Amino acid sequence: MNPKDISTAENPDLRASLAAMQRAAALARKVAIQTDTGIVIAKDGKLVHVSADELRKEALEGKDA
């Protein structure tokens, strides 16, 4: 399957969905840090638990999980 770039979609809502998902992921990380809870992400096709401490470290380094 050859996926198309979502930024070229005809539907404006679909084009904007990637930015919305990125904002939601950033907010989830922020809330996890504030509440001292971890999150689960998909990384390289596998589910990975990321602790609040790891999220804090990544935030200080300016990285995303």
Steps between C-alpha positions, in 0.01 A plus 500: 500500500630844410361751753432850372617811678206616714590864433386454140150375591206682343307512829624793715405318821714206398793730418473658846466168684875433526561832678204429730642158592840656571339760727306225681818295551682804642211568738494133610871522583448824693212354704699182569786708638266711714323196643817289532360223280645326201367464149504218248620576149553299184868501406636296210174304492514405868320638805741670739430636850663841561518610862438855619870527589597408145250754365648771724850417378388509135321830558816654646702371204241631256417157359178313430457136593 
